[in-house]
Amino acid sequence: MMMNRNKSQLERIHRYRDPDDGPPDEGDAPQRVPWFGLRLKTSTIFRVGFGMVGLMLALICARFTVADRIPGLPHDTLWFNIVFVAVVMLLSFTSFSMFRAATNVFRQEIREIDARMARRDDATEEEVEEYVRQSDKQLNRRMFWRNVYFMAALVILYPTLGSTLIFPWGNIVYFILGMLVALGSAIVWWYYREPLANTLRGLLGRPQQPRDW
């Protein structure tokens, strides 16, 4: 299935031009991500987005670990907490909106790749639309289960590690570390499960399974 192809293969397919397509035009230029009237490069979106996330996590960790040790910092005042929450919310909104904009562009590119590949297989327009619809449905299903996974991790880890409800040493720092571990585990599972499974089969002396691209 197209949705199981890795990033490098999708990029090669997207850049490929059939000789019958004629010379490239302006529409073949790399797409930029529209974000609040700006058109940013994909690399810029992810650098700024992840930078915002990292800064937000660092501020939260500092607020609940070393803020009370800094002389002259009014960490117990109402206005300080309001400003802190406002900054965290601003960073969260900025990073989320950037990732959302990039996701919409990627989804559109995947639809275009699916349609292009289907037409090269001499599919009719009805078959192309159905293939793109099924591919989009599969992508929505995967996104849904990934959101369920993160919501479940949030619901489980916050009372367990982020509060003193279960453990007296629980705080927001341990919760953030737990969410980072959950995110890392999910990335390894989603993108490297087949290589890891093949490696495990090799260690056990079993034949490796070919990857289904």
Secondary structure, 3 states (H helix, E strand, C coil): CHHHCCHHHHHHHHHCCCHHHCCCCHHHCCCCEEECCEEECHHHHHHHHHHHHHHHHHHHHHHCCCHHHCCCCCCCCHHHHHHHHHHHHHHHHHHHHHHHHHHHHHHHHHHHHHHHHHHHCCCCHHHHHHHHHHHHHHHHHHHHHHHHHHHHHHHHHHHHHCCCCCCCCCCHHHHHHHHHHHHHHHHHHHHHHHHHHHHHHHHCCCCCCCCCC
